[in-house]
Amino acid sequence: MRYPLRTHFHLEVRMKDEIKGKADELKGKLTGDKKEEWKGKAEQEADKMRRGARDIRDDAKDTANDMDEEARRRDREAETVREKKSW
């Protein structure tokens, strides 16, 4: 389960990084500075990698939490079954 605040924060940060990289690339194109242009492209690619890693991390956390909740639910069900048996 994703948390809206965490997702919103990530979108906000992602947009900032993406815009900065695009601005650097455009600045390089307008001034004819290849170094600045490539710097902007590199920032954009690095941002894509960061976002991918962040998404993988968040998905892993969500899956672990779901598995933990499922294990707790099964433990509660097992306790209920043990309590019902009156041997």
Z-matrix of the N, CA and C atoms (Angstrom, degrees):
N
C 1 1.443
C 2 1.525 1 108.01
N 3 1.320 2 116.57 1 125.92
C 4 1.463 3 120.72 2 179.27
C 5 1.515 4 109.75 3 -86.78
N 6 1.304 5 115.26 4 145.82
C 7 1.448 6 121.17 5 178.45
C 8 1.520 7 108.92 6 -97.14
N 9 1.341 8 118.08 7 126.23
C 10 1.460 9 121.07 8 -174.37
C 11 1.526 10 113.87 9 -57.63
N 12 1.309 11 118.29 10 -39.75
C 13 1.467 12 119.97 11 -178.20
C 14 1.515 13 111.15 12 -65.50
N 15 1.336 14 117.17 13 -42.06
C 16 1.457 15 120.64 14 179.80
C 17 1.524 16 109.97 15 -64.52
N 18 1.315 17 117.07 16 -42.37
C 19 1.450 18 121.39 17 -179.65
C 20 1.524 19 110.13 18 -66.24
N 21 1.326 20 117.20 19 -42.86
C 22 1.466 21 120.62 20 179.26
C 23 1.521 22 110.66 21 -61.42
N 24 1.316 23 116.78 22 -44.05
C 25 1.464 24 120.75 23 178.81
C 26 1.520 25 110.67 24 -59.81
N 27 1.322 26 117.10 25 -43.54
C 28 1.471 27 121.03 26 -179.81
C 29 1.513 28 111.16 27 -64.12
N 30 1.325 29 117.61 28 -38.61
C 31 1.464 30 120.17 29 178.26
C 32 1.517 31 110.52 30 -64.19
N 33 1.338 32 115.78 31 -41.73
C 34 1.461 33 120.54 32 -179.32
C 35 1.531 34 110.60 33 -63.90
N 36 1.316 35 117.51 34 -45.69
C 37 1.461 36 121.62 35 179.55
C 38 1.523 37 110.06 36 -65.63
N 39 1.325 38 116.90 37 -41.74
C 40 1.449 39 120.91 38 -178.98
C 41 1.527 40 110.26 39 -60.92
N 42 1.298 41 117.02 40 -44.34
C 43 1.461 42 120.30 41 -178.85
C 44 1.534 43 110.38 42 -62.64
N 45 1.307 44 117.07 43 -40.24
C 46 1.459 45 120.86 44 -179.47
C 47 1.531 46 110.35 45 -62.34
N 48 1.325 47 117.15 46 -47.98
C 49 1.464 48 121.29 47 -179.87
C 50 1.521 49 111.47 48 -64.89
N 51 1.319 50 115.37 49 -41.38
C 52 1.459 51 120.10 50 -178.58
C 53 1.527 52 110.76 51 -65.56
N 54 1.306 53 116.83 52 -43.40
C 55 1.466 54 121.29 53 179.80
C 56 1.523 55 110.52 54 -65.40
N 57 1.324 56 117.48 55 -41.06
C 58 1.462 57 120.68 56 179.65
C 59 1.530 58 110.82 57 -61.55
N 60 1.325 59 117.12 58 -45.06
C 61 1.460 60 120.96 59 179.07
C 62 1.517 61 111.79 60 -63.46
N 63 1.330 62 115.88 61 -42.64
C 64 1.460 63 120.22 62 179.98
C 65 1.526 64 110.07 63 -65.91
N 66 1.334 65 117.05 64 -38.38
C 67 1.465 66 120.96 65 178.87
C 68 1.534 67 110.45 66 -64.25
N 69 1.317 68 116.96 67 -42.98
C 70 1.467 69 120.30 68 178.44
C 71 1.528 70 110.92 69 -63.38
N 72 1.327 71 115.89 70 -40.44
C 73 1.464 72 119.66 71 179.33
C 74 1.535 73 110.57 72 -64.03
N 75 1.324 74 115.97 73 -45.33
C 76 1.467 75 120.29 74 179.13
C 77 1.522 76 111.55 75 -63.38
N 78 1.332 77 116.18 76 -41.56
C 79 1.467 78 120.73 77 178.59
C 80 1.526 79 110.01 78 -59.66
N 81 1.312 80 115.97 79 -42.13
C 82 1.457 81 120.19 80 178.43
C 83 1.517 82 112.29 81 -64.77
N 84 1.328 83 116.85 82 -39.95
C 85 1.464 84 120.36 83 178.71
C 86 1.524 85 111.26 84 -65.92
N 87 1.330 86 116.21 85 -42.25
C 88 1.459 87 120.08 86 -177.72
C 89 1.525 88 112.59 87 -68.54
N 90 1.330 89 115.86 88 -36.99
C 91 1.472 90 119.07 89 -178.22
C 92 1.516 91 112.27 90 -90.80
N 93 1.321 92 116.67 91 -8.47
C 94 1.462 93 120.21 92 -178.48
C 95 1.524 94 113.03 93 78.77
N 96 1.317 95 116.09 94 14.21
C 97 1.467 96 121.66 95 -178.66
C 98 1.532 97 108.74 96 -90.50
N 99 1.323 98 116.10 97 100.80
C 100 1.466 99 121.18 98 -178.60
C 101 1.526 100 112.01 99 -61.71
N 102 1.336 101 116.15 100 -35.35
C 103 1.465 102 120.02 101 -178.98
C 104 1.535 103 110.21 102 -62.16
N 105 1.310 104 116.64 103 -44.07
C 106 1.472 105 121.23 104 179.56
C 107 1.534 106 110.50 105 -67.22
N 108 1.317 107 115.95 106 -38.99
C 109 1.461 108 120.79 107 178.87
C 110 1.530 109 110.61 108 -62.46
N 111 1.327 110 116.69 109 -46.89
C 112 1.462 111 120.97 110 179.66
C 113 1.524 112 111.42 111 -68.08
N 114 1.331 113 116.34 112 -32.09
C 115 1.465 114 119.78 113 177.03
C 116 1.534 115 109.69 114 -62.90
N 117 1.334 116 115.99 115 -43.26
C 118 1.463 117 120.37 116 178.07
C 119 1.510 118 111.89 117 -63.06
N 120 1.325 119 116.79 118 -43.16
C 121 1.463 120 120.15 119 178.77
C 122 1.525 121 110.82 120 -64.38
N 123 1.326 122 115.89 121 -40.00
C 124 1.474 123 120.09 122 178.91
C 125 1.526 124 110.58 123 -64.08
N 126 1.342 125 116.96 124 -40.29
C 127 1.467 126 120.23 125 178.43
C 128 1.525 127 110.57 126 -62.73
N 129 1.310 128 116.50 127 -40.25
C 130 1.461 129 120.02 128 179.39
C 131 1.527 130 111.15 129 -65.41
N 132 1.309 131 117.41 130 -43.17
C 133 1.467 132 120.78 131 179.16
C 134 1.533 133 111.00 132 -66.43
N 135 1.327 134 116.40 133 -40.10
C 136 1.466 135 119.63 134 178.17
C 137 1.527 136 109.96 135 -63.30
N 138 1.321 137 115.54 136 -38.27
C 139 1.462 138 119.93 137 178.36
C 140 1.523 139 110.75 138 -64.28
N 141 1.334 140 117.23 139 -40.64
C 142 1.466 141 120.36 140 177.64
C 143 1.525 142 110.65 141 -61.04
N 144 1.317 143 116.31 142 -41.19
C 145 1.468 144 120.34 143 179.17
C 146 1.524 145 110.79 144 -65.76
N 147 1.333 146 116.52 145 -42.81
C 148 1.467 147 120.32 146 178.40
C 149 1.519 148 110.62 147 -61.24
N 150 1.339 149 116.18 148 -44.26
C 151 1.458 150 119.99 149 179.48
C 152 1.527 151 110.96 150 -62.61
N 153 1.330 152 116.68 151 -41.94
C 154 1.463 153 119.91 152 178.81
C 155 1.516 154 111.60 153 -61.99
N 156 1.324 155 116.09 154 -45.06
C 157 1.471 156 120.47 155 179.18
C 158 1.533 157 110.19 156 -64.67
N 159 1.320 158 116.69 157 -40.37
C 160 1.467 159 120.86 158 179.57
C 161 1.524 160 110.12 159 -64.37
N 162 1.325 161 116.97 160 -41.75
C 163 1.463 162 120.06 161 179.01
C 164 1.524 163 111.11 162 -64.28
N 165 1.325 164 116.91 163 -42.17
C 166 1.468 165 120.76 164 178.00
C 167 1.525 166 110.19 165 -62.15
N 168 1.336 167 116.04 166 -45.00
C 169 1.464 168 120.33 167 179.11
C 170 1.529 169 110.85 168 -60.28
N 171 1.348 170 116.61 169 -46.20
C 172 1.459 171 120.29 170 -179.21
C 173 1.531 172 111.30 171 -64.22
N 174 1.331 173 116.42 172 -40.61
C 175 1.460 174 119.78 173 178.62
C 176 1.531 175 111.03 174 -64.35
N 177 1.330 176 116.62 175 -39.61
C 178 1.467 177 120.25 176 178.14
C 179 1.527 178 110.77 177 -63.93
N 180 1.331 179 116.38 178 -42.63
C 181 1.463 180 119.95 179 178.17
C 182 1.524 181 110.83 180 -63.07
N 183 1.341 182 115.69 181 -44.28
C 184 1.462 183 119.49 182 179.93
C 185 1.523 184 111.13 183 -62.12
N 186 1.327 185 117.15 184 -42.39
C 187 1.456 186 121.09 185 179.33
C 188 1.529 187 110.83 186 -64.52
N 189 1.327 188 116.59 187 -42.64
C 190 1.467 189 120.39 188 178.62
C 191 1.526 190 110.21 189 -62.53
N 192 1.328 191 117.32 190 -41.99
C 193 1.463 192 120.29 191 178.09
C 194 1.523 193 111.33 192 -64.14
N 195 1.332 194 116.65 193 -41.86
C 196 1.465 195 119.94 194 178.40
C 197 1.521 196 110.87 195 -62.61
N 198 1.328 197 116.74 196 -42.04
C 199 1.464 198 120.39 197 179.63
C 200 1.520 199 110.57 198 -65.68
N 201 1.327 200 116.73 199 -38.62
C 202 1.457 201 121.36 200 178.72
C 203 1.533 202 110.42 201 -64.32
N 204 1.333 203 116.05 202 -43.71
C 205 1.463 204 119.92 203 178.28
C 206 1.528 205 110.85 204 -63.12
N 207 1.330 206 116.51 205 -40.54
C 208 1.465 207 120.64 206 178.81
C 209 1.534 208 110.74 207 -63.95
N 210 1.322 209 117.45 208 -41.48
C 211 1.468 210 121.21 209 178.49
C 212 1.523 211 110.48 210 -63.60
N 213 1.316 212 117.38 211 -41.31
C 214 1.471 213 120.50 212 177.91
C 215 1.520 214 111.14 213 -63.81
N 216 1.348 215 115.85 214 -41.46
C 217 1.461 216 119.96 215 179.40
C 218 1.522 217 110.31 216 -61.90
N 219 1.334 218 116.64 217 -43.31
C 220 1.468 219 120.32 218 179.01
C 221 1.521 220 111.57 219 -65.26
N 222 1.326 221 116.75 220 -37.90
C 223 1.473 222 119.70 221 177.46
C 224 1.523 223 110.49 222 -63.29
N 225 1.334 224 116.50 223 -41.77
C 226 1.474 225 119.82 224 178.77
C 227 1.524 226 110.39 225 -63.71
N 228 1.337 227 116.72 226 -41.00
C 229 1.467 228 120.18 227 178.32
C 230 1.529 229 110.57 228 -64.24
N 231 1.330 230 117.06 229 -40.60
C 232 1.463 231 120.66 230 179.35
C 233 1.522 232 110.43 231 -64.59
N 234 1.314 233 117.22 232 -39.72
C 235 1.472 234 121.15 233 177.95
C 236 1.523 235 110.17 234 -62.98
N 237 1.314 236 116.26 235 -41.46
C 238 1.456 237 120.49 236 -179.91
C 239 1.518 238 110.65 237 -63.28
N 240 1.325 239 117.34 238 -42.44
C 241 1.464 240 121.52 239 178.97
C 242 1.524 241 110.21 240 -64.43
N 243 1.333 242 117.94 241 -42.24
C 244 1.474 243 120.92 242 179.29
C 245 1.518 244 111.21 243 -63.61
N 246 1.347 245 116.48 244 -38.36
C 247 1.468 246 119.85 245 -179.27
C 248 1.522 247 111.48 246 -68.91
N 249 1.331 248 117.05 247 -33.67
C 250 1.471 249 119.83 248 -178.10
C 251 1.510 250 112.35 249 -71.01
N 252 1.320 251 116.77 250 -30.41
C 253 1.467 252 119.96 251 178.82
C 254 1.531 253 108.14 252 -74.65
N 255 1.287 254 115.90 253 122.93
C 256 1.478 255 118.91 254 -178.33
C 257 1.524 256 110.08 255 -116.39
N 258 1.275 257 116.99 256 63.02
C 259 1.443 258 120.63 257 -179.70
C 260 1.454 259 108.53 258 -84.46
